[in-house]
Amino acid sequence: MRTQIVAGNWKMNCNLDESLHLLNELKLKDFSKAEVEVVIAPTFTNLYAVHQNLNDSSIKISSQNINENEEGAYTGEISPDMLKSVGVEYVIIGHSERRAIYNESDELLAKKATAALKHDLKIMFCIGEMLDQRKADKHFDVVKDQLEKGLFHLSASEMENVVIAYEPVWAIGTGETASPEQAQEIHEHIRNVLAKKYNQNIADQTSILYGGSVKPNNAKEIFAKKDVDGGLIGGASLDANSFAEIVMSF
Ligand code: 13P
């Protein structure tokens, strides 16, 4: 069975005290009833402290970005080994905010994916179309293209460490979600694209998360769809009660 995952992308929110406070609130929640892997992605400066304060919690830590190089003169950047050394298990690669605001290209994201896997970091690879692309009915082609350019240089065995997050850009932070049916049809498409490139086994094993205005009141319906294996949550992950409710939606 595929791993079901609910991940909180804290984006550029929460200073150190706030991050530890949010973590402590999450630690009080009993996630053991939900058969879900719970992941949180604090900002770089708080990864170490959050990891140090996990204690016996099963929550896993993700970074929100990674640099594609090993080390050297890349002022302001964070290497795969640095992330690994502070307890990071996952990295988010290709978030639409990185693609749009920081001009991260498919080619760069492909390099980041290789670098992460080399250091035994698992990847949450984000794909998703913009509003005009959806209106022009191009969303199926857009996500296929993003997969091909960002991930399809990886081998089948490397793909075992990749989770895909489908995040339609028009649904991020807007309060507008894809309907459960819209999520299902594109997740199924993504799985078919994976099957064609690799094999049915890889396609069936790959967790595909939905992201974009997931809230406690819509998570259950979306997660109920057969090709939706969890969620990547932005705004609602900053509130422990909301995030816990979303986790418990499984
Ligand atoms: P929201 O849940 O705030 O729409 O953000 C989704 C997201 O971008 C997660 O990576």
Boltz pocket constraint, residues with backbone or C-beta under 6 A from the ligand:
constraints:
  - pocket:
      binder: B
      contacts: [[A, 9], [A, 95], [A, 167], [A, 171], [A, 172], [A, 173], [A, 174], [A, 175], [A, 211], [A, 212], [A, 213], [A, 214], [A, 232], [A, 233], [A, 234], [A, 235], [A, 236]]
      max_distance: 6.0
